[in-house]
Every structure is written in structure tokens, then in C-alpha cells.
Amino acid sequence: MRPFVDLLLEMVLLNDSWQRHRILNILKGADGKDGLFDTIQRSKSHYHKRVYQCIKFLVSLFSNCQMAYQIVLDAPELKPKWTAAVEWLNDELERRPFGASNAYPYNNWSPPAQSNETSNGVFLERSQSARLTLQKAFEFVPEEEQEETEVEEVTESEITEEETSPERQSNIAANQSVSSISGQSSSTYPLSTDQSLDDDDPSVDGTEKRDNEVNPEKSD
């Protein structure tokens, strides 16, 4: 695929009156054909190297043609697709290789990743070249998109930390203990609404009896 991508890049970079038209056709598609972002979306699940080649092509295009990058920025349907493509590449490069384990740290060495240009297979190789491509791709992600992504990541991490923090867990346990103690207290010592203050205070009966003994006429 690499030779065709290189040829396509040379054709797009031709500075003539049809250059903008060629860029739009490549990005959005034409005559029922998929555009480059459609190809990226379709290939994410089963052909990683094709997605990588498309992203690398876009990085080279944006680096050499400001018009192409401005077209993506001005198109509300293309800008989020470009951001999603860069995020996908970042996730793939950060993903743990299949079969890796920390059970035996002395045996975690793996040979250097092969090149995505020459190696066989469809899945992405985590090579140094791919990481450099990702670094350059991040430079072309709109700032507002980066800020939104960072805010979402910070919010999710804060919620997770708050839910799992020791203070929150201890507060929940304390509240549960207080609730259980309150329930036991109310069930052990029930309060009667029919019970009067006079019944609770024996001094009241004694006072009334002394008053009746001193003033028997008043009691009559």
C-alpha cells in the first residue's frame, strides 16, 4: 500500500487550480467511492496497518499543504473524524501487547517491533516510526478538541478516585454503622406516645400528696 500512498501524495501536492478539488475528493469521497476517513473507520477493526498508512498520509499532507489542513478544520464532519483517528492510533500504541505479563519480569523482554512498511500482517507494529507519526499527528489536532479530551479524562479519573478513596469508603462504613446502631436502639427502647410526663417523673406524685395533706379542704 505504501507505493500507492506515496503516489497519491505527490498528485495531491500538485499546486494547480484543481488542487482543492482533489483534496476534497480524497477526504470526503466522490461518485459513491469512500473517502479517506471512511476507509479509516472501516479498517479500524480488521486492518490496522491500512489505518496507519492513511493517518501517516494525512500527517504528510497537512505538513506540506496548509490548504488541506484548513479544509479539515473548516469541515464540521471531518474535524471530529480526524481527532478520532489520532485517538485510535494513540490507544493502539499504548495498548499492552498480547500475551505480556508481569508474572515473570525477567522474561518480559521482546524483540524490537518490525516496521509497518515492510512487515507482513494486518495489525499495527508498535515501532518508533509509528510513535513519531503519532507525535506529529497530535500537532494537527485542534486545540479545543484536545482540551475537551483532557477535561473528559480528568473528570473520569476524579470520579473514579473519589469513589475509591479511603476517606469515602470510611465515611460510608461509618454511616452504615450509625444507621445500624440507631435501628438497634429504636427497637430495644420503644417510646410510647401515651405515656405522660407525670408518669415518668415520680416527684410529681409526691408533691401532690404533700399538698393534699397540708390543705385537705382544697382537695375536697
PADREN-641218 format. One record per residue (C-alpha): residue number from 1; x, y, z. Coordinates in Angstrom, 1 decimal. Layout:
REM residues N
<n NUM, c1 X, c2 Y, c3 Z>
...
//
This chain:
REM residues 220
<n 1, c1 0.0, c2 0.0, c3 0.0>
<n 2, c1 2.9, c2 2.4, c3 0.7>
<n 3, c1 3.8, c2 3.0, c3 -3.0>
<n 4, c1 0.2, c2 3.9, c3 -3.9>
<n 5, c1 0.0, c2 6.3, c3 -0.9>
<n 6, c1 3.3, c2 8.0, c3 -1.9>
<n 7, c1 1.9, c2 8.4, c3 -5.5>
<n 8, c1 -1.3, c2 9.8, c3 -4.2>
<n 9, c1 0.5, c2 12.3, c3 -2.0>
<n 10, c1 2.5, c2 13.6, c3 -5.0>
<n 11, c1 -0.7, c2 14.0, c3 -7.0>
<n 12, c1 -2.4, c2 15.9, c3 -4.2>
<n 13, c1 0.5, c2 18.3, c3 -3.7>
<n 14, c1 0.4, c2 19.5, c3 -7.3>
<n 15, c1 -0.2, c2 23.2, c3 -6.9>
<n 16, c1 -2.7, c2 24.0, c3 -9.6>
<n 17, c1 -6.4, c2 25.1, c3 -9.9>
<n 18, c1 -7.7, c2 21.6, c3 -9.3>
<n 19, c1 -5.7, c2 21.0, c3 -6.1>
<n 20, c1 -8.6, c2 21.9, c3 -3.7>
<n 21, c1 -11.0, c2 19.7, c3 -5.7>
<n 22, c1 -8.6, c2 16.7, c3 -5.5>
<n 23, c1 -8.2, c2 17.2, c3 -1.7>
<n 24, c1 -12.0, c2 17.2, c3 -1.1>
<n 25, c1 -12.4, c2 14.1, c3 -3.2>
<n 26, c1 -9.7, c2 12.3, c3 -1.3>
<n 27, c1 -11.0, c2 13.3, c3 2.1>
<n 28, c1 -14.8, c2 13.0, c3 1.5>
<n 29, c1 -15.0, c2 10.6, c3 -1.4>
<n 30, c1 -16.7, c2 11.1, c3 -4.8>
<n 31, c1 -19.0, c2 9.3, c3 -7.1>
<n 32, c1 -20.1, c2 6.8, c3 -4.5>
<n 33, c1 -16.5, c2 6.0, c3 -3.5>
<n 34, c1 -15.3, c2 6.1, c3 0.1>
<n 35, c1 -13.1, c2 8.9, c3 1.2>
<n 36, c1 -10.0, c2 8.6, c3 3.3>
<n 37, c1 -11.8, c2 9.0, c3 6.6>
<n 38, c1 -14.4, c2 6.3, c3 5.6>
<n 39, c1 -11.5, c2 3.9, c3 4.8>
<n 40, c1 -10.1, c2 4.6, c3 8.3>
<n 41, c1 -13.4, c2 4.0, c3 10.0>
<n 42, c1 -14.0, c2 0.7, c3 8.1>
<n 43, c1 -10.5, c2 -0.7, c3 8.7>
<n 44, c1 -10.1, c2 0.0, c3 12.4>
<n 45, c1 -11.3, c2 -3.4, c3 13.5>
<n 46, c1 -9.5, c2 -5.7, c3 11.0>
<n 47, c1 -6.8, c2 -3.9, c3 9.1>
<n 48, c1 -4.7, c2 -1.7, c3 11.4>
<n 49, c1 -1.9, c2 -1.1, c3 9.0>
<n 50, c1 -4.2, c2 0.4, c3 6.4>
<n 51, c1 -5.5, c2 2.8, c3 9.0>
<n 52, c1 -1.9, c2 3.7, c3 10.0>
<n 53, c1 -0.9, c2 4.3, c3 6.4>
<n 54, c1 -3.9, c2 6.6, c3 6.0>
<n 55, c1 -3.1, c2 8.6, c3 9.1>
<n 56, c1 0.6, c2 8.8, c3 8.0>
<n 57, c1 -0.6, c2 10.1, c3 4.7>
<n 58, c1 -2.7, c2 12.8, c3 6.3>
<n 59, c1 0.2, c2 13.9, c3 8.5>
<n 60, c1 2.4, c2 14.3, c3 5.5>
<n 61, c1 -0.4, c2 16.1, c3 3.6>
<n 62, c1 -1.1, c2 18.5, c3 6.5>
<n 63, c1 2.7, c2 19.2, c3 6.9>
<n 64, c1 3.1, c2 20.1, c3 3.2>
<n 65, c1 -0.2, c2 21.7, c3 2.4>
<n 66, c1 -1.9, c2 24.2, c3 4.7>
<n 67, c1 -5.0, c2 24.2, c3 2.4>
<n 68, c1 -5.7, c2 20.6, c3 3.2>
<n 69, c1 -5.4, c2 21.1, c3 7.0>
<n 70, c1 -7.7, c2 24.2, c3 6.8>
<n 71, c1 -10.3, c2 22.2, c3 4.9>
<n 72, c1 -10.4, c2 19.6, c3 7.7>
<n 73, c1 -10.7, c2 22.4, c3 10.3>
<n 74, c1 -13.5, c2 24.1, c3 8.5>
<n 75, c1 -15.5, c2 21.0, c3 7.8>
<n 76, c1 -17.6, c2 20.0, c3 10.9>
<n 77, c1 -18.0, c2 16.4, c3 9.7>
<n 78, c1 -14.2, c2 15.9, c3 9.1>
<n 79, c1 -12.6, c2 17.5, c3 12.1>
<n 80, c1 -14.1, c2 15.0, c3 14.7>
<n 81, c1 -13.1, c2 12.1, c3 12.4>
<n 82, c1 -9.5, c2 13.3, c3 12.3>
<n 83, c1 -9.4, c2 13.6, c3 16.1>
<n 84, c1 -11.0, c2 10.1, c3 16.5>
<n 85, c1 -8.3, c2 8.7, c3 14.1>
<n 86, c1 -5.5, c2 10.2, c3 16.2>
<n 87, c1 -7.0, c2 8.9, c3 19.4>
<n 88, c1 -7.3, c2 5.4, c3 17.9>
<n 89, c1 -3.6, c2 5.4, c3 17.0>
<n 90, c1 -2.7, c2 6.6, c3 20.4>
<n 91, c1 -4.8, c2 3.8, c3 22.0>
<n 92, c1 -3.3, c2 1.2, c3 19.8>
<n 93, c1 0.3, c2 2.2, c3 20.6>
<n 94, c1 -0.4, c2 2.4, c3 24.3>
<n 95, c1 -2.2, c2 -0.9, c3 24.4>
<n 96, c1 -0.4, c2 -3.8, c3 26.1>
<n 97, c1 1.0, c2 -6.3, c3 23.7>
<n 98, c1 -0.9, c2 -9.6, c3 23.6>
<n 99, c1 0.5, c2 -12.2, c3 26.0>
<n 100, c1 2.5, c2 -9.7, c3 28.0>
<n 101, c1 2.6, c2 -10.4, c3 31.7>
<n 102, c1 4.2, c2 -9.1, c3 34.9>
<n 103, c1 4.3, c2 -12.5, c3 36.5>
<n 104, c1 7.9, c2 -13.0, c3 35.3>
<n 105, c1 9.6, c2 -9.6, c3 35.0>
<n 106, c1 12.9, c2 -11.1, c3 33.9>
<n 107, c1 11.2, c2 -12.6, c3 30.9>
<n 108, c1 9.4, c2 -9.5, c3 29.7>
<n 109, c1 12.0, c2 -8.7, c3 27.0>
<n 110, c1 10.6, c2 -8.7, c3 23.5>
<n 111, c1 12.4, c2 -8.1, c3 20.2>
<n 112, c1 12.2, c2 -4.6, c3 18.6>
<n 113, c1 8.9, c2 -4.0, c3 16.7>
<n 114, c1 9.1, c2 -4.5, c3 12.9>
<n 115, c1 8.4, c2 -1.8, c3 10.5>
<n 116, c1 4.8, c2 -1.2, c3 9.5>
<n 117, c1 6.0, c2 -0.5, c3 6.0>
<n 118, c1 7.6, c2 -3.9, c3 5.2>
<n 119, c1 6.3, c2 -6.4, c3 7.7>
<n 120, c1 3.5, c2 -8.8, c3 6.9>
<n 121, c1 0.2, c2 -9.0, c3 8.7>
<n 122, c1 -2.6, c2 -6.6, c3 9.3>
<n 123, c1 -2.1, c2 -5.5, c3 12.9>
<n 124, c1 -0.1, c2 -2.5, c3 13.9>
<n 125, c1 3.5, c2 -2.8, c3 14.9>
<n 126, c1 4.5, c2 -0.6, c3 17.9>
<n 127, c1 7.5, c2 0.8, c3 16.2>
<n 128, c1 9.4, c2 4.0, c3 16.9>
<n 129, c1 8.3, c2 5.3, c3 13.5>
<n 130, c1 4.7, c2 4.8, c3 14.5>
<n 131, c1 5.2, c2 6.8, c3 17.7>
<n 132, c1 6.8, c2 9.6, c3 15.8>
<n 133, c1 3.9, c2 9.7, c3 13.4>
<n 134, c1 1.5, c2 9.9, c3 16.4>
<n 135, c1 3.5, c2 12.7, c3 17.9>
<n 136, c1 3.3, c2 14.7, c3 14.6>
<n 137, c1 -0.4, c2 13.8, c3 14.3>
<n 138, c1 -1.1, c2 15.3, c3 17.7>
<n 139, c1 0.3, c2 18.6, c3 16.5>
<n 140, c1 -2.6, c2 18.8, c3 14.0>
<n 141, c1 -5.3, c2 18.0, c3 16.4>
<n 142, c1 -7.3, c2 21.2, c3 17.1>
<n 143, c1 -6.7, c2 22.7, c3 20.5>
<n 144, c1 -10.3, c2 22.8, c3 21.5>
<n 145, c1 -10.6, c2 19.1, c3 20.7>
<n 146, c1 -7.5, c2 18.4, c3 22.9>
<n 147, c1 -9.0, c2 20.4, c3 25.8>
<n 148, c1 -12.3, c2 18.5, c3 25.6>
<n 149, c1 -10.5, c2 15.2, c3 25.7>
<n 150, c1 -8.3, c2 16.2, c3 28.6>
<n 151, c1 -11.3, c2 17.5, c3 30.6>
<n 152, c1 -13.2, c2 14.2, c3 30.0>
<n 153, c1 -10.2, c2 12.2, c3 31.1>
<n 154, c1 -9.7, c2 14.3, c3 34.2>
<n 155, c1 -13.4, c2 14.2, c3 35.1>
<n 156, c1 -13.5, c2 10.4, c3 34.8>
<n 157, c1 -10.3, c2 10.0, c3 36.8>
<n 158, c1 -11.6, c2 12.3, c3 39.5>
<n 159, c1 -14.9, c2 10.4, c3 39.8>
<n 160, c1 -13.0, c2 7.1, c3 40.0>
<n 161, c1 -10.6, c2 8.4, c3 42.6>
<n 162, c1 -13.5, c2 9.8, c3 44.7>
<n 163, c1 -15.4, c2 6.6, c3 44.6>
<n 164, c1 -12.4, c2 4.5, c3 45.6>
<n 165, c1 -10.8, c2 6.9, c3 48.0>
<n 166, c1 -10.2, c2 5.6, c3 51.6>
<n 167, c1 -12.0, c2 8.6, c3 53.1>
<n 168, c1 -15.1, c2 7.9, c3 51.1>
<n 169, c1 -15.1, c2 4.2, c3 52.0>
<n 170, c1 -14.6, c2 5.0, c3 55.7>
<n 171, c1 -17.4, c2 7.6, c3 55.6>
<n 172, c1 -19.7, c2 5.0, c3 54.0>
<n 173, c1 -18.8, c2 2.4, c3 56.6>
<n 174, c1 -19.3, c2 4.9, c3 59.5>
<n 175, c1 -22.7, c2 5.9, c3 58.1>
<n 176, c1 -23.7, c2 2.3, c3 57.9>
<n 177, c1 -22.6, c2 1.7, c3 61.5>
<n 178, c1 -24.5, c2 4.7, c3 62.8>
<n 179, c1 -27.6, c2 3.5, c3 60.9>
<n 180, c1 -27.4, c2 0.0, c3 62.3>
<n 181, c1 -26.9, c2 1.3, c3 65.9>
<n 182, c1 -29.8, c2 3.7, c3 65.6>
<n 183, c1 -32.0, c2 0.9, c3 64.4>
<n 184, c1 -31.0, c2 -1.3, c3 67.3>
<n 185, c1 -31.6, c2 1.5, c3 69.8>
<n 186, c1 -35.1, c2 2.2, c3 68.5>
<n 187, c1 -36.1, c2 -1.4, c3 68.5>
<n 188, c1 -34.7, c2 -2.0, c3 72.1>
<n 189, c1 -36.2, c2 1.1, c3 73.7>
<n 190, c1 -39.5, c2 1.8, c3 72.0>
<n 191, c1 -41.1, c2 5.1, c3 73.0>
<n 192, c1 -44.8, c2 5.2, c3 73.9>
<n 193, c1 -46.8, c2 8.2, c3 72.8>
<n 194, c1 -49.5, c2 7.6, c3 75.5>
<n 195, c1 -47.0, c2 7.9, c3 78.4>
<n 196, c1 -47.3, c2 11.3, c3 80.2>
<n 197, c1 -44.7, c2 13.3, c3 81.9>
<n 198, c1 -46.4, c2 12.8, c3 85.2>
<n 199, c1 -45.9, c2 9.0, c3 84.9>
<n 200, c1 -42.2, c2 9.4, c3 84.1>
<n 201, c1 -41.5, c2 11.8, c3 87.0>
<n 202, c1 -42.3, c2 10.3, c3 90.4>
<n 203, c1 -41.6, c2 13.6, c3 92.2>
<n 204, c1 -44.8, c2 15.0, c3 90.8>
<n 205, c1 -47.0, c2 12.4, c3 92.7>
<n 206, c1 -45.1, c2 13.1, c3 95.9>
<n 207, c1 -45.6, c2 16.8, c3 95.7>
<n 208, c1 -49.4, c2 16.4, c3 95.1>
<n 209, c1 -49.7, c2 14.1, c3 98.1>
<n 210, c1 -48.0, c2 16.6, c3 100.4>
<n 211, c1 -50.2, c2 19.4, c3 99.1>
<n 212, c1 -53.3, c2 17.3, c3 99.8>
<n 213, c1 -52.1, c2 16.5, c3 103.4>
<n 214, c1 -51.5, c2 20.2, c3 104.2>
<n 215, c1 -54.7, c2 21.5, c3 102.6>
<n 216, c1 -57.3, c2 18.8, c3 102.8>
<n 217, c1 -60.1, c2 21.3, c3 102.1>
<n 218, c1 -58.6, c2 22.2, c3 98.8>
<n 219, c1 -58.7, c2 18.6, c3 97.8>
<n 220, c1 -62.4, c2 18.4, c3 98.7>
//
